[in-house]
């Protein structure tokens, strides 16, 4: 069995192994990481030899750590990263390069239709009818998008939303509220087969699916990192938030979508969103306006150029062919937007 794992912010770890009588055999770890002393690599292989095939990543990492020679230095890799590569080998996980990636960019769409497109396209990936897809959104109207489990009245000030013409919609993934203004927001979705994240914990899958974005930001001069569970941050503050929804039908699929603040009207945001004191305290700041630091200021680039550079990095890493939503997909999404995402029953399902 063969497993690979690109450590977020680090290097590639490769594990080849055999499964014999429910234990690991013939384990060989390799990659483009740095490790001192040389004999540490043999120690890692020996530590994994004979480990139970059902051992989780934490216990495998503990075995590796205990076996390392004193003074071992690891650069671009960790015991946890090696353990995840083992789990991905056992799960027969697929790699980014194994897929025929498609790019969808459409004219601006209604917020409810965006919610529906995410659901429809990811179902199609799960069913094997559509290749893994990166969709870059364009917003047709200002909106507040609340998480699947958030309370509507706790998150949104209806008077503020009405005064500023904000449409309120609820998405199918968890996480917090998103304040959207067309032209000031960069939003994208990844609809991927479950096999791409096999062997990863729920938390690890977030950083794994957005590693390309961190690389793109770095090329634009923005040093960014993942702030668990689902924020992309810099020294200046949060610049993006991610959310996921898992689909179990068919071969299984994951919807991973991210909203990035290119620019933001902080005063308007605080009039529309009811951001609780506990959340602000948890983020270590006294003002909601300081929680989000826009990409416009950090990059000095236009919104379109930021998007083009992001897409360019994805294409260079994994390949990316232009695609469109099919007529059947669009028809289903429009019906779902009408019957679900535009209804009070769905939007206020958690009052």
C-alpha positions in Angstrom: 0.0 0.0 0.0 1.1 3.5 -0.8 0.2 6.7 1.0 1.2 10.3 0.6 0.6 13.4 2.8 1.7 17.0 2.2 2.3 18.4 5.6 0.6 21.8 5.7 3.4 24.4 5.5 5.9 21.5 5.3 7.1 18.8 3.0 5.8 15.6 1.4 5.8 12.4 3.4 5.5 9.1 1.5 4.8 5.7 3.1 4.9 2.3 1.5 3.8 -0.7 3.5 2.2 -4.1 3.5 -0.7 -5.3 5.6 -0.1 -8.8 7.0 -2.2 -10.5 9.7 -3.6 -7.1 10.8 -0.2 -5.5 11.4 2.1 -3.3 9.4 5.0 -5.0 7.6 7.7 -3.8 5.3 7.2 -0.1 6.3 9.3 2.4 4.3 9.1 6.1 5.0 10.5 8.6 2.5 9.9 12.2 1.2 11.5 15.5 0.6 11.7 16.5 4.2 14.9 17.0 6.3 15.8 14.7 9.2 18.9 14.5 11.4 20.6 12.2 12.2 20.3 9.8 9.2 19.6 6.8 11.4 16.4 8.5 12.6 14.7 7.3 9.4 15.5 3.7 10.1 14.2 4.2 13.7 10.9 5.5 12.3 10.5 2.4 10.0 11.3 0.1 12.9 8.8 1.9 15.2 6.0 1.3 12.7 6.9 -2.3 11.9 4.3 -4.6 13.6 2.0 -1.8 14.6 -1.7 -2.8 14.5 -3.5 -1.8 11.3 -6.3 -0.2 13.3 -4.0 2.0 15.3 -5.0 5.7 15.1 -2.7 8.5 14.0 -2.1 9.6 17.6 -0.9 6.2 18.7 1.3 5.7 15.6 2.8 9.2 16.2 3.6 8.2 19.8 5.4 5.0 18.7 7.5 7.1 16.3 8.3 9.8 18.9 9.4 7.1 21.5 11.7 5.5 18.9 13.6 8.6 17.7 17.2 8.9 18.7 18.0 11.6 21.3 18.5 15.0 19.7 16.6 14.1 16.5 15.7 17.2 14.4 12.8 17.1 12.0 12.2 19.8 9.4 9.1 19.9 7.2 7.8 16.8 8.8 6.5 15.5 12.1 5.7 12.3 13.8 2.0 13.2 13.3 2.5 13.8 9.6 4.2 10.4 9.1 1.3 8.8 11.1 -1.3 10.4 8.8 0.6 9.2 5.7 0.4 5.7 7.2 -3.4 6.0 7.8 -3.8 7.3 4.2 -1.9 4.3 2.8 -4.2 1.9 4.8 -7.3 3.8 3.6 -6.1 3.7 0.0 -6.5 7.5 -0.2 -6.2 9.2 -3.6 -3.9 12.1 -4.3 -4.6 15.5 -5.8 -2.7 14.6 -9.0 -4.9 11.4 -9.5 -8.0 13.5 -10.3 -9.1 15.4 -13.4 -9.8 18.8 -11.8 -12.4 21.1 -13.2 -12.9 24.9 -12.8 -16.3 26.6 -12.8 -16.7 30.4 -13.0 -20.2 31.8 -13.6 -21.7 35.3 -13.8 -23.0 36.7 -10.5 -25.7 34.5 -8.9 -28.4 34.9 -6.3 -27.2 33.8 -2.8 -29.8 31.0 -2.5 -28.6 29.6 -5.9 -25.0 29.5 -4.6 -26.2 27.4 -1.6 -28.0 25.1 -3.9 -25.1 24.7 -6.4 -22.8 23.6 -3.6 -25.2 20.8 -2.7 -26.0 19.7 -6.2 -22.4 19.7 -7.5 -21.1 17.8 -4.5 -23.8 15.2 -4.8 -22.7 14.8 -8.4 -19.1 14.2 -7.4 -20.2 11.7 -4.8 -22.3 9.8 -7.5 -19.3 9.8 -9.8 -21.1 11.9 -12.4 -18.7 14.9 -12.1 -15.0 15.2 -11.6 -13.7 17.0 -8.5 -14.5 20.7 -9.0 -13.2 24.0 -7.9 -16.0 26.6 -8.2 -15.2 30.3 -7.8 -18.3 32.3 -6.8 -19.5 35.7 -8.0 -22.2 37.2 -5.8 -25.3 38.8 -7.3 -26.5 40.5 -4.1 -25.1 41.4 -0.6 -25.9 38.6 1.8 -25.4 37.2 5.3 -24.8 33.4 5.1 -25.3 31.7 8.4 -24.0 28.2 9.4 -26.3 25.2 9.4 -26.6 25.1 13.2 -26.6 28.8 14.0 -29.6 30.6 15.6 -30.9 33.1 13.1 -31.9 35.7 15.7 -28.7 35.4 17.6 -26.5 36.0 14.5 -28.4 38.5 12.4 -29.9 41.9 13.3 -33.0 42.0 11.0 -33.2 45.8 11.0 -29.5 46.2 10.1 -29.8 43.5 7.4 -33.0 45.2 5.9 -31.5 48.7 6.0 -28.5 47.5 4.0 -30.4 45.3 1.6 -28.8 42.1 2.8 -30.3 38.7 1.8 -30.1 36.2 4.6 -29.5 32.5 3.7 -28.5 29.4 5.5 -25.9 27.0 4.1 -25.6 23.3 4.6 -22.3 23.4 6.4 -21.6 24.4 10.0 -19.4 27.2 11.2 -20.1 30.9 11.6 -21.9 33.7 9.8 -20.4 35.3 6.6 -20.9 38.9 5.8 -20.9 39.2 2.0 -20.7 42.2 -0.3 -20.2 41.7 -4.1 -16.8 42.9 -5.1 -15.5 42.8 -1.5 -15.5 39.0 -1.0 -13.7 36.0 -2.6 -15.6 32.7 -2.1 -14.7 29.3 -3.6 -15.9 25.7 -3.1 -14.1 22.5 -3.5 -16.4 19.4 -4.3 -14.1 16.4 -3.8 -14.4 12.7 -3.5 -14.1 11.3 0.0 -11.0 9.4 -1.0 -9.0 12.6 -1.2 -9.2 13.1 2.6 -9.2 9.4 3.6 -7.0 8.8 6.6 -7.2 12.5 7.7 -9.1 13.6 10.8 -11.9 16.1 10.3 -9.6 18.9 11.6 -6.6 17.9 9.5 -8.7 17.9 6.3 -9.3 21.6 6.6 -5.7 22.6 6.4 -5.0 19.9 3.8 -7.6 21.1 1.4 -6.5 24.7 1.6 -2.7 24.2 1.5 -2.7 25.5 -2.1 -4.4 28.7 -1.0 -1.6 29.3 1.6 0.9 28.8 -1.1 -0.9 31.3 -3.4 -1.1 33.8 -0.6 2.6 33.4 0.0 3.4 34.1 -3.6 1.4 37.3 -3.2 3.5 38.3 -0.2 1.0 37.3 2.5 2.4 35.0 5.1 -0.7 33.0 6.2 -1.4 29.9 8.3 -4.3 27.8 9.4 -5.7 28.7 12.8 -7.6 25.7 14.0 -10.3 24.7 13.3 -11.3 26.7 10.3 -9.7 30.1 10.0 -6.9 31.3 7.7 -5.0 34.0 9.5 -2.0 36.4 9.2 -0.2 38.5 11.8 -2.7 41.3 10.9 -5.8 39.2 11.6 -8.2 36.7 10.2 -8.6 36.8 6.4 -10.8 33.8 5.7 -13.0 31.1 7.2 -13.7 27.6 5.9 -16.6 25.2 6.4 -17.3 21.6 5.3 -20.2 19.2 4.7 -19.7 15.5 4.3 -21.9 13.4 1.8 -22.1 9.7 2.4 -24.2 8.6 -0.6 -22.5 7.0 -3.6 -18.8 7.0 -3.2 -18.9 9.8 -0.7 -17.8 13.4 -1.1 -16.7 16.5 0.8 -17.9 20.0 0.3 -15.2 22.4 1.4 -15.9 26.1 0.9 -14.1 29.3 2.0 -14.9 32.9 2.2 -12.1 35.4 2.1 -12.3 39.1 2.9 -10.8 41.1 0.0 -12.3 44.3 1.4 -14.9 45.0 4.1 -17.1 47.7 5.4 -16.5 47.0 9.1 -19.1 49.5 10.3 -21.8 47.9 8.2 -20.8 44.4 9.2 -21.2 45.2 12.9 -24.7 46.7 12.2 -25.8 43.5 10.4 -24.1 40.8 12.5 -24.7 40.2 16.2 -21.2 39.2 17.1 -21.3 38.0 20.7 -18.9 39.1 23.4 -17.8 35.5 24.0 -16.7 35.0 20.4 -14.7 38.3 20.5 -13.1 37.3 23.7 -12.2 33.9 22.3 -10.5 35.7 19.3 -8.5 37.8 21.7 -9.8 41.2 20.5 -12.2 43.8 21.8 -13.5 44.9 18.5 -15.3 43.0 15.7 -13.7 45.4 13.2 -10.2 44.1 14.1 -11.1 40.4 13.6 -10.9 40.5 9.8 -8.0 42.1 7.8 -8.8 42.4 4.1 -6.6 41.1 1.3 -6.8 44.3 -0.6 -4.6 46.1 1.9 -2.3 43.1 2.4 -1.6 42.4 -1.3 -2.1 45.7 -3.0 -3.7 43.7 -5.9 -7.1 43.9 -7.5 -9.7 41.3 -6.4 -9.6 39.8 -9.9 -5.8 39.5 -9.8 -5.9 37.8 -6.4 -8.4 35.3 -7.8 -6.4 34.7 -11.0 -3.2 34.1 -9.0 -5.0 31.7 -6.7 -6.4 29.7 -9.7 -3.0 29.8 -11.3 -1.4 28.2 -8.3 -4.1 25.4 -8.2 -3.6 24.8 -11.9 0.2 24.6 -11.6 0.0 22.1 -8.8 -2.8 19.8 -9.8 -4.0 20.7 -13.3 -7.3 22.5 -13.9 -9.6 22.4 -17.0 -12.3 24.9 -17.7 -15.8 23.6 -17.2 -19.5 24.7 -16.9 -22.5 23.7 -14.8 -24.6 21.4 -17.0 -28.2 22.3 -17.8 -29.4 19.4 -15.6 -27.3 20.6 -12.7 -28.5 24.1 -13.0 -32.1 23.1 -13.3 -31.8 21.0 -10.1 -30.0 23.9 -8.3 -32.7 26.4 -9.3 -35.4 24.1 -8.0 -33.5 23.5 -4.7 -32.9 27.2 -4.3 -36.7 27.8 -4.7 -37.9 24.9 -2.5 -35.3 24.9 0.2 -32.7 27.8 0.4 -35.2 30.6 -0.2 -37.7 29.4 2.3 -38.4 30.6 5.8 -38.7 27.0 6.9 -35.0 26.4 6.1 -33.5 29.8 6.9 -35.2 29.9 10.3 -35.0 26.2 11.1 -32.9 27.2 14.1 -34.8 30.4 15.1 
